[in-house]
Amino acid sequence: MTAPAENVIETERLIMSKLIVDDAPFVLRLVNEPSWLQHIGDRGVKNMDDARKYIIEGPMKSYETNGFGLYLVKLKDNTPIGMCGILKRDTLNDPDIGFAFLPEYTGMGYAYESAFAVLNYGKTALGLRRIVAITSPDNSRSGKLLEKLGMKYSKMVRLAGDKEDTKLFE
């Protein structure tokens, strides 16, 4: 049995906690949703072992290395609904915010609520002066959410290993 997840941020409706290996069933489902595959990409997570490896080598490693990462977003009743957090990519100068939610929880303001809280946490608790964001060119919903958060489209960039450009918001 693993230790319980560490809660990082709480909002009116949500709790954001560090991902732990016990979250593998949720991660396996989320990263294989059609919306994730279309807008974020296939991360090769096809079974529970892959999901545990994704958590250990992604979010958990980022918490240790950077002091931040992707967090599990849960309703106050502990129902996991998505991920939201701050990433540090080698090909971007600044950390960027990322989010993804199960389809049945989109359109309810949870992405905005969690992203707003994560940006605030990044600036106040972590002392990050600049946080950017990226979206796939066809992801207009995320672009609108980023604009609602006060970010503006800046330019197209290509991340290392990607075949196509992505939109950078600052």
Backbone as a chain_set.jsonl record, in Angstrom:
{"seq": "MTAPAENVIETERLIMSKLIVDDAPFVLRLVNEPSWLQHIGDRGVKNMDDARKYIIEGPMKSYETNGFGLYLVKLKDNTPIGMCGILKRDTLNDPDIGFAFLPEYTGMGYAYESAFAVLNYGKTALGLRRIVAITSPDNSRSGKLLEKLGMKYSKMVRLAGDKEDTKLFE", "coords": {"N": [[0.85, -1.192, 0.0], [0.554, 2.181, -0.868], [1.612, 5.468, 0.185], [-0.82, 8.02, 1.007], [-1.958, 10.416, -1.446], [-0.492, 13.653, -1.758], [-2.168, 16.55, -1.093], [-2.24, 19.546, -2.938], [-3.435, 21.899, -3.945], [-6.48, 23.569, -3.295], [-9.743, 24.338, -4.326], [-12.933, 25.983, -4.626], [-14.572, 23.897, -5.597], [-12.855, 21.804, -6.139], [-10.067, 19.514, -5.605], [-6.612, 19.365, -5.882], [-4.057, 17.12, -6.241], [-0.827, 15.555, -5.777], [0.11, 13.214, -8.215], [0.08, 9.703, -7.744], [1.269, 6.269, -7.864], [-0.977, 4.7, -7.458], [-2.931, 5.996, -8.866], [-2.944, 5.044, -11.39], [-5.058, 3.546, -12.826], [-6.908, 5.6, -13.447], [-5.266, 7.387, -14.924], [-4.592, 5.749, -17.093], [-7.067, 5.567, -18.396], [-7.601, 8.342, -18.964], [-5.432, 9.225, -20.65], [-5.934, 7.831, -22.908], [-8.257, 8.725, -23.955], [-10.196, 9.912, -26.725], [-10.056, 12.753, -27.097], [-7.68, 13.442, -25.734], [-5.772, 11.987, -27.22], [-6.096, 13.237, -29.707], [-5.492, 15.995, -29.222], [-3.272, 16.139, -27.515], [-1.658, 13.866, -27.803], [-0.442, 10.517, -28.486], [0.801, 8.782, -25.838], [1.79, 6.298, -25.538], [0.75, 4.741, -23.534], [-0.621, 1.915, -22.689], [-1.438, -0.039, -20.932], [-1.781, -1.068, -17.437], [0.824, -1.192, -16.301], [2.244, 0.501, -18.031], [0.916, 2.88, -17.412], [1.593, 3.271, -14.713], [4.356, 3.601, -15.036], [4.355, 5.929, -16.597], [3.395, 7.789, -14.696], [5.424, 7.667, -12.721], [7.779, 8.351, -14.168], [7.055, 10.743, -15.279], [5.054, 12.928, -13.956], [5.796, 12.374, -11.14], [8.61, 12.388, -11.196], [8.958, 14.999, -12.076], [7.955, 16.475, -9.877], [9.972, 16.001, -8.04], [12.275, 16.942, -9.387], [11.606, 19.575, -10.341], [9.885, 20.711, -8.494], [7.259, 20.962, -9.071], [4.501, 19.846, -11.128], [2.262, 17.825, -13.113], [-0.954, 17.625, -11.706], [-3.392, 15.555, -10.097], [-6.753, 16.125, -10.625], [-9.53, 16.342, -8.632], [-12.981, 16.007, -7.74], [-14.627, 17.329, -4.809], [-15.659, 15.089, -3.576], [-13.775, 13.195, -3.979], [-13.745, 12.065, -6.548], [-11.905, 11.392, -9.387], [-11.275, 13.591, -12.06], [-9.66, 14.803, -13.944], [-6.473, 16.14, -15.093], [-4.222, 18.704, -14.168], [-1.673, 21.092, -14.283], [1.747, 22.241, -13.962], [4.323, 22.15, -16.288], [7.749, 21.478, -17.197], [9.319, 21.813, -20.026], [12.006, 20.763, -22.101], [12.319, 22.13, -24.502], [11.056, 24.577, -24.266], [11.464, 27.876, -23.023], [10.224, 28.726, -20.712], [8.251, 27.474, -17.931], [5.191, 25.624, -18.561], [1.613, 25.621, -18.504], [-0.599, 22.873, -18.26], [-3.479, 20.901, -19.079], [-6.099, 18.463, -18.864], [-9.179, 16.798, -19.216], [-11.651, 14.32, -18.356], [-14.162, 13.493, -20.758], [-16.828, 13.649, -19.81], [-16.707, 15.604, -17.898], [-16.187, 18.015, -19.044], [-16.869, 21.409, -20.078], [-17.997, 22.396, -17.781], [-16.683, 24.23, -16.318], [-14.566, 23.305, -14.793], [-11.96, 23.0, -15.847], [-11.149, 25.673, -16.224], [-11.344, 26.592, -13.55], [-9.439, 24.964, -12.22], [-7.099, 25.528, -13.717], [-6.811, 28.307, -13.335], [-6.327, 28.313, -10.571], [-3.955, 26.814, -10.487], [-2.193, 28.458, -11.964], [-2.102, 30.686, -10.246], [-1.028, 29.465, -7.945], [1.46, 28.704, -9.006], [2.649, 31.2, -9.415], [2.517, 32.479, -6.882], [3.101, 30.597, -4.69], [5.198, 29.078, -5.786], [6.819, 30.96, -6.943], [7.175, 31.442, -9.672], [7.881, 33.458, -12.376], [6.992, 33.669, -14.963], [4.667, 31.929, -16.841], [3.814, 29.911, -19.488], [1.796, 28.578, -22.206], [0.822, 25.824, -24.304], [-0.952, 24.717, -27.199], [-2.536, 22.377, -29.421], [-2.915, 23.253, -32.876], [-5.603, 22.953, -33.692], [-7.115, 23.0, -31.412], [-9.366, 24.734, -30.29], [-10.984, 25.152, -28.026], [-9.282, 24.912, -25.768], [-7.588, 27.035, -26.374], [-9.348, 29.222, -26.124], [-9.89, 29.031, -23.39], [-7.351, 29.588, -22.342], [-7.073, 32.233, -23.176], [-9.115, 33.373, -21.655], [-7.9, 33.129, -19.225], [-6.124, 35.153, -19.39], [-3.973, 34.932, -21.094], [-2.274, 35.303, -24.253], [-2.26, 34.413, -27.698], [0.881, 33.829, -29.142], [2.859, 32.787, -31.031], [3.684, 30.237, -33.479], [5.278, 27.244, -32.538], [7.731, 24.599, -32.569], [7.988, 21.716, -30.785], [10.594, 19.657, -29.404], [10.997, 16.592, -31.017], [8.434, 16.585, -32.045], [6.291, 16.428, -34.934], [4.755, 18.384, -35.964], [3.887, 21.909, -35.787], [2.972, 23.799, -32.846], [0.665, 25.882, -31.015], [1.796, 28.68, -29.216], [1.07, 30.258, -26.226], [1.266, 33.236, -24.35]], "CA": [[0.0, 0.0, 0.0], [1.354, 3.397, -0.963], [1.174, 6.599, 1.01], [-1.862, 8.807, 0.335], [-1.482, 11.531, -2.257], [-0.341, 14.943, -1.08], [-2.982, 17.621, -1.672], [-1.424, 20.719, -3.227], [-4.285, 23.066, -4.168], [-7.905, 23.327, -3.118], [-10.605, 25.425, -4.782], [-14.304, 25.842, -4.126], [-15.155, 22.603, -5.973], [-11.84, 20.831, -6.542], [-8.822, 19.254, -4.879], [-5.536, 18.937, -6.764], [-3.049, 16.411, -5.459], [0.248, 14.933, -6.541], [-0.209, 11.888, -8.735], [0.799, 8.565, -7.166], [1.081, 5.094, -8.72], [-2.352, 4.206, -7.301], [-3.779, 6.71, -9.813], [-2.723, 4.451, -12.714], [-6.28, 3.254, -13.593], [-7.448, 6.854, -13.97], [-4.349, 7.889, -15.948], [-4.742, 4.879, -18.254], [-8.277, 5.99, -19.112], [-7.513, 9.719, -19.459], [-4.483, 9.409, -21.756], [-6.435, 7.113, -24.072], [-9.483, 9.373, -24.433], [-9.999, 10.488, -28.061], [-9.652, 14.166, -27.018], [-6.256, 13.461, -25.363], [-4.997, 11.508, -28.368], [-6.168, 14.237, -30.767], [-4.898, 17.303, -28.903], [-2.014, 16.028, -26.768], [-0.87, 12.856, -28.514], [-0.335, 9.174, -27.925], [1.954, 8.659, -24.941], [2.181, 4.894, -25.477], [0.254, 4.156, -22.282], [-1.609, 0.952, -23.174], [-1.843, -0.954, -19.858], [-1.524, -0.527, -16.088], [2.265, -0.999, -16.109], [2.591, 1.733, -18.755], [0.357, 4.016, -16.672], [2.449, 3.478, -13.526], [5.634, 4.128, -15.532], [4.077, 7.313, -16.991], [3.292, 8.587, -13.472], [6.741, 7.705, -12.056], [8.781, 9.037, -15.0], [6.548, 12.058, -15.664], [4.718, 13.802, -12.828], [6.566, 12.173, -9.899], [9.977, 12.869, -11.449], [8.888, 16.461, -12.151], [7.828, 17.014, -8.51], [11.296, 15.908, -7.421], [13.242, 17.767, -10.12], [11.198, 20.966, -10.525], [9.032, 21.204, -7.413], [5.896, 21.05, -9.586], [4.207, 18.895, -12.197], [0.831, 17.646, -13.328], [-1.675, 17.183, -10.512], [-4.674, 14.912, -10.27], [-7.859, 17.003, -10.257], [-10.647, 15.56, -8.111], [-14.086, 16.699, -7.092], [-14.5, 17.251, -3.345], [-16.013, 13.729, -3.122], [-12.613, 12.381, -4.391], [-13.881, 11.53, -7.9], [-10.917, 11.976, -10.29], [-11.919, 14.095, -13.285], [-8.69, 15.293, -14.917], [-5.139, 16.54, -14.636], [-3.86, 20.086, -14.455], [-0.441, 21.412, -13.572], [2.804, 22.991, -14.63], [5.363, 21.28, -16.829], [8.956, 22.146, -17.68], [9.786, 21.104, -21.222], [13.354, 21.165, -22.525], [12.304, 23.011, -25.676], [10.459, 25.878, -23.957], [12.247, 28.631, -22.04], [9.448, 28.916, -19.49], [7.308, 26.393, -17.63], [3.887, 25.832, -19.179], [0.466, 24.998, -17.857], [-1.257, 21.853, -19.062], [-4.696, 20.366, -18.465], [-6.921, 17.531, -19.642], [-10.287, 16.303, -18.395], [-12.519, 13.316, -18.947], [-15.195, 14.198, -21.53], [-18.061, 13.907, -19.059], [-16.498, 16.731, -16.985], [-15.848, 19.237, -19.778], [-17.969, 22.347, -20.219], [-18.557, 22.69, -16.461], [-15.828, 25.211, -15.655], [-13.514, 22.689, -13.981], [-10.652, 23.296, -16.434], [-10.818, 27.052, -15.882], [-11.155, 26.686, -12.095], [-8.163, 24.346, -11.847], [-6.0, 26.25, -14.365], [-6.665, 29.579, -12.622], [-5.697, 28.008, -9.274], [-2.578, 26.368, -10.731], [-1.405, 29.646, -12.315], [-1.924, 31.449, -9.01], [-0.089, 28.679, -7.133], [2.777, 28.806, -9.631], [3.213, 32.536, -9.216], [2.644, 32.858, -5.463], [3.785, 29.597, -3.866], [6.431, 28.608, -6.416], [7.63, 32.101, -7.367], [7.429, 31.441, -11.113], [7.549, 34.786, -12.899], [6.344, 33.549, -16.273], [4.139, 30.611, -17.197], [3.237, 29.96, -20.825], [0.949, 27.424, -22.506], [0.811, 25.404, -25.693], [-2.1, 23.908, -27.624], [-2.509, 21.973, -30.825], [-3.56, 24.308, -33.664], [-7.049, 22.75, -33.845], [-7.762, 22.933, -30.096], [-9.885, 26.08, -30.026], [-11.526, 25.231, -26.652], [-8.182, 25.225, -24.852], [-7.147, 28.393, -26.699], [-10.295, 30.162, -25.505], [-9.679, 28.991, -21.94], [-6.097, 30.306, -22.055], [-7.359, 33.663, -23.321], [-9.903, 33.74, -20.481], [-6.932, 33.223, -18.125], [-5.291, 36.335, -19.606], [-2.867, 34.657, -22.009], [-2.527, 35.654, -25.645], [-1.502, 33.654, -28.693], [2.111, 34.519, -29.48], [3.455, 32.298, -32.286], [3.765, 28.793, -33.639], [6.582, 26.685, -32.169], [7.823, 23.15, -32.718], [8.654, 21.086, -29.654], [11.507, 18.578, -29.768], [10.365, 15.303, -31.258], [7.126, 16.731, -32.682], [6.31, 16.563, -36.396], [3.98, 19.561, -36.342], [3.972, 23.071, -34.907], [1.943, 23.975, -31.844], [0.46, 27.286, -30.69], [2.339, 29.138, -27.943], [0.347, 31.349, -25.582], [2.078, 33.875, -23.303]], "C": [[0.887, 1.243, 0.0], [0.78, 4.48, -0.057], [0.083, 7.366, 0.276], [-1.248, 9.978, -0.418], [-1.45, 12.81, -1.432], [-1.187, 15.986, -1.798], [-2.13, 18.877, -1.794], [-2.273, 21.981, -3.283], [-5.732, 22.66, -3.918], [-8.658, 24.554, -3.587], [-11.995, 25.181, -4.197], [-14.87, 24.447, -4.397], [-14.148, 21.472, -6.142], [-10.7, 20.687, -5.548], [-7.802, 18.785, -5.91], [-4.428, 18.349, -5.908], [-1.974, 15.856, -6.378], [-0.214, 13.545, -6.989], [0.664, 10.846, -8.055], [0.488, 7.339, -8.024], [-0.317, 4.5, -8.59], [-3.33, 4.892, -8.25], [-3.677, 6.133, -11.226], [-4.018, 4.115, -13.461], [-6.898, 4.512, -14.207], [-6.586, 7.379, -15.118], [-4.48, 7.064, -17.228], [-5.966, 5.288, -19.069], [-8.095, 7.368, -19.744], [-6.62, 9.834, -20.686], [-4.881, 8.635, -23.008], [-7.788, 7.635, -24.556], [-9.212, 9.96, -25.827], [-9.526, 11.954, -28.025], [-8.172, 14.299, -26.643], [-5.409, 13.084, -26.575], [-4.977, 12.546, -29.485], [-5.354, 15.489, -30.446], [-3.555, 17.227, -28.187], [-1.096, 15.002, -27.415], [-0.795, 11.548, -27.759], [0.945, 9.08, -27.096], [2.383, 7.199, -24.766], [1.756, 4.194, -24.196], [-0.905, 3.228, -22.642], [-2.095, -0.019, -22.097], [-1.456, -0.351, -18.504], [-0.032, -0.303, -15.832], [2.739, 0.271, -16.808], [2.119, 2.958, -17.973], [1.194, 4.31, -15.429], [3.779, 4.093, -13.933], [5.477, 5.601, -15.932], [4.05, 8.223, -15.759], [4.669, 8.76, -12.826], [7.732, 8.559, -12.851], [8.349, 10.423, -15.454], [6.3, 12.923, -14.446], [5.594, 13.616, -11.579], [8.013, 12.653, -10.041], [10.003, 14.4, -11.484], [8.748, 17.093, -10.766], [9.203, 17.074, -7.857], [12.289, 16.876, -8.06], [12.894, 19.249, -10.097], [10.413, 21.562, -9.367], [7.593, 21.388, -7.842], [5.728, 20.009, -10.675], [2.717, 18.872, -12.461], [0.203, 17.105, -12.057], [-2.979, 16.503, -10.909], [-5.748, 15.884, -9.798], [-9.032, 16.119, -9.86], [-11.746, 16.497, -7.634], [-13.912, 16.535, -5.583], [-14.901, 15.875, -2.794], [-14.945, 12.702, -3.524], [-12.762, 11.7, -5.745], [-12.821, 12.171, -8.794], [-11.571, 12.375, -11.611], [-10.92, 14.575, -14.334], [-7.326, 15.513, -14.303], [-4.928, 17.995, -15.026], [-2.586, 20.381, -13.682], [0.525, 22.18, -14.442], [3.895, 22.012, -15.038], [6.589, 22.114, -17.176], [9.509, 21.312, -18.821], [11.148, 21.65, -21.632], [13.328, 22.195, -23.646], [11.611, 24.347, -25.441], [11.294, 26.572, -22.881], [11.55, 28.717, -20.683], [8.609, 27.666, -19.2], [5.963, 26.692, -18.277], [2.813, 25.074, -18.421], [-0.151, 23.986, -18.822], [-2.484, 21.347, -18.329], [-5.394, 19.435, -19.433], [-7.966, 16.955, -18.697], [-11.049, 15.217, -19.121], [-13.676, 14.029, -19.638], [-16.458, 14.512, -20.737], [-17.925, 15.058, -18.053], [-16.065, 18.0, -17.711], [-17.085, 20.117, -19.879], [-18.627, 22.726, -18.905], [-17.715, 23.687, -15.67], [-14.703, 24.624, -14.82], [-12.116, 22.99, -14.523], [-10.227, 24.719, -16.076], [-10.503, 27.174, -14.385], [-9.795, 26.111, -11.676], [-6.988, 25.104, -12.454], [-5.748, 27.6, -13.686], [-5.935, 29.351, -11.301], [-4.241, 27.592, -9.449], [-1.69, 27.557, -11.107], [-1.109, 30.488, -11.076], [-0.906, 30.765, -8.099], [1.338, 28.805, -7.686], [3.444, 30.142, -9.37], [3.456, 32.856, -7.744], [3.467, 31.852, -4.664], [5.131, 29.17, -4.458], [7.336, 29.738, -6.892], [7.98, 32.102, -8.846], [6.973, 32.778, -11.695], [6.769, 34.723, -14.191], [5.915, 32.11, -16.495], [3.453, 30.763, -18.544], [2.302, 28.757, -21.006], [1.09, 27.084, -23.978], [-0.476, 24.626, -25.961], [-1.869, 23.463, -29.061], [-3.282, 23.034, -31.613], [-5.084, 24.178, -33.758], [-7.802, 22.72, -32.511], [-8.265, 24.317, -29.681], [-10.432, 26.226, -28.608], [-10.426, 25.578, -25.653], [-7.65, 26.625, -25.106], [-8.041, 29.443, -26.063], [-10.119, 30.194, -23.992], [-8.41, 29.761, -21.568], [-6.295, 31.813, -22.189], [-8.176, 34.174, -22.14], [-8.999, 33.897, -19.245], [-5.987, 34.42, -18.285], [-4.1, 36.108, -20.514], [-3.284, 35.044, -23.422], [-1.675, 34.768, -26.542], [-0.286, 34.468, -29.107], [2.655, 34.097, -30.85], [3.352, 30.778, -32.329], [5.187, 28.353, -33.267], [6.555, 25.175, -32.422], [8.625, 22.596, -31.547], [9.539, 19.95, -30.144], [10.741, 17.276, -29.922], [9.011, 15.378, -31.937], [7.29, 16.894, -34.196], [5.6, 17.826, -36.855], [4.161, 20.678, -35.327], [2.797, 23.083, -33.933], [1.823, 25.46, -31.523], [1.049, 27.592, -29.308], [1.529, 30.331, -27.461], [1.215, 31.898, -24.464], [1.219, 34.834, -22.501]], "O": [[1.844, 1.34, 0.768], [-0.364, 4.413, 0.394], [0.058, 7.368, -0.955], [-0.169, 10.464, -0.077], [-2.267, 13.018, -0.535], [-0.957, 16.277, -2.972], [-1.392, 19.231, -0.875], [-1.888, 23.016, -2.738], [-6.156, 21.561, -4.276], [-8.267, 25.682, -3.287], [-12.192, 24.284, -3.378], [-15.557, 23.875, -3.551], [-14.536, 20.311, -6.273], [-10.404, 21.591, -4.767], [-8.095, 17.907, -6.72], [-3.926, 18.986, -4.982], [-2.174, 15.705, -7.584], [-0.846, 12.809, -6.232], [1.849, 11.08, -7.817], [-0.45, 7.363, -8.821], [-0.798, 3.858, -9.524], [-4.451, 4.415, -8.422], [-4.265, 6.68, -12.159], [-4.083, 4.381, -14.661], [-7.356, 4.491, -15.35], [-7.108, 7.77, -16.162], [-4.479, 7.62, -18.326], [-5.904, 5.348, -20.297], [-8.396, 7.553, -20.923], [-7.002, 10.473, -21.667], [-4.24, 8.767, -24.051], [-8.393, 7.058, -25.459], [-8.113, 10.453, -26.082], [-8.688, 12.35, -28.835], [-7.48, 15.17, -27.171], [-4.448, 13.777, -26.913], [-3.952, 12.721, -30.144], [-4.613, 15.987, -31.294], [-2.775, 18.176, -28.253], [0.103, 15.238, -27.56], [-1.049, 11.483, -26.557], [2.044, 9.281, -27.615], [3.242, 6.9, -23.936], [2.334, 3.176, -23.816], [-2.026, 3.681, -22.872], [-3.061, -0.748, -22.32], [-0.879, 0.734, -18.437], [0.335, 0.689, -15.201], [3.536, 1.029, -16.256], [2.835, 3.955, -17.882], [1.472, 5.47, -15.127], [4.279, 4.997, -13.264], [6.349, 6.422, -15.647], [4.623, 9.312, -15.783], [5.039, 9.866, -12.431], [8.438, 9.39, -12.28], [9.165, 11.197, -15.956], [7.216, 13.58, -13.95], [6.083, 14.599, -11.021], [8.57, 13.25, -9.12], [10.942, 15.023, -10.989], [9.352, 18.132, -10.5], [9.557, 18.059, -7.209], [13.05, 17.548, -7.362], [13.762, 20.09, -9.866], [10.286, 22.782, -9.265], [6.781, 21.909, -7.077], [6.693, 19.37, -11.094], [1.994, 19.792, -12.078], [0.765, 16.224, -11.406], [-3.587, 16.837, -11.926], [-5.661, 16.41, -8.688], [-9.475, 15.265, -10.628], [-11.49, 17.616, -7.189], [-13.133, 15.693, -5.135], [-14.527, 15.528, -1.674], [-15.17, 11.496, -3.427], [-11.962, 10.821, -6.065], [-12.83, 13.392, -8.952], [-12.322, 11.601, -12.205], [-11.286, 14.74, -15.497], [-7.058, 15.131, -13.163], [-5.392, 18.452, -16.07], [-2.445, 19.955, -12.536], [0.175, 22.695, -15.504], [4.329, 21.169, -14.254], [6.48, 23.315, -17.419], [10.09, 20.247, -18.611], [11.408, 22.848, -21.524], [14.217, 23.042, -23.731], [11.583, 25.181, -26.346], [11.771, 25.931, -21.944], [12.202, 28.773, -19.64], [8.296, 26.896, -20.107], [5.623, 27.85, -18.518], [3.061, 24.044, -17.794], [-0.215, 24.213, -20.03], [-2.529, 21.362, -17.099], [-5.299, 19.587, -20.651], [-7.682, 16.664, -17.535], [-11.093, 15.19, -20.351], [-14.13, 15.067, -19.157], [-17.092, 15.54, -20.972], [-18.909, 15.448, -17.425], [-15.624, 18.957, -17.076], [-18.212, 19.632, -19.777], [-19.707, 23.318, -18.906], [-17.993, 23.958, -14.501], [-13.952, 25.372, -14.194], [-11.187, 23.21, -13.746], [-9.086, 24.948, -15.675], [-9.506, 27.79, -14.006], [-9.087, 26.712, -10.868], [-5.977, 25.305, -11.781], [-4.597, 27.988, -13.486], [-5.03, 30.108, -10.95], [-3.387, 27.973, -8.649], [-0.56, 27.659, -10.628], [0.018, 30.949, -10.89], [-0.024, 31.422, -7.546], [2.294, 28.988, -6.932], [4.65, 30.213, -9.134], [4.483, 33.438, -7.396], [4.445, 32.236, -4.021], [6.088, 28.929, -3.723], [8.5, 29.501, -7.213], [8.98, 32.702, -9.241], [5.821, 33.179, -11.527], [5.974, 35.615, -14.488], [6.715, 31.185, -16.352], [2.608, 31.64, -18.722], [2.054, 28.011, -20.059], [1.431, 27.937, -24.797], [-1.018, 23.967, -25.073], [-1.114, 24.081, -29.812], [-4.204, 23.649, -31.077], [-5.781, 25.184, -33.889], [-9.001, 22.443, -32.487], [-7.668, 24.982, -28.834], [-10.357, 27.313, -28.036], [-10.613, 26.438, -24.792], [-7.297, 27.332, -24.163], [-7.554, 30.439, -25.526], [-10.19, 31.26, -23.38], [-8.4, 30.503, -20.586], [-5.746, 32.584, -21.402], [-7.953, 35.291, -21.672], [-9.289, 34.685, -18.345], [-5.149, 34.671, -17.419], [-3.286, 37.014, -20.689], [-4.47, 35.105, -23.748], [-0.542, 34.418, -26.212], [-0.402, 35.66, -29.391], [2.885, 34.938, -31.72], [2.983, 30.13, -31.349], [6.166, 29.003, -33.633], [5.49, 24.561, -32.481], [9.784, 22.957, -31.342], [9.265, 19.348, -31.182], [9.939, 16.906, -29.065], [8.479, 14.353, -32.365], [8.293, 17.426, -34.672], [5.801, 18.292, -37.976], [4.533, 20.447, -34.176], [1.766, 22.455, -34.172], [2.771, 26.217, -31.734], [0.825, 26.85, -28.352], [1.328, 31.296, -28.199], [1.829, 31.138, -23.715], [1.711, 35.473, -21.571]]}, "num_chains": 1, "name": "protein.A"}
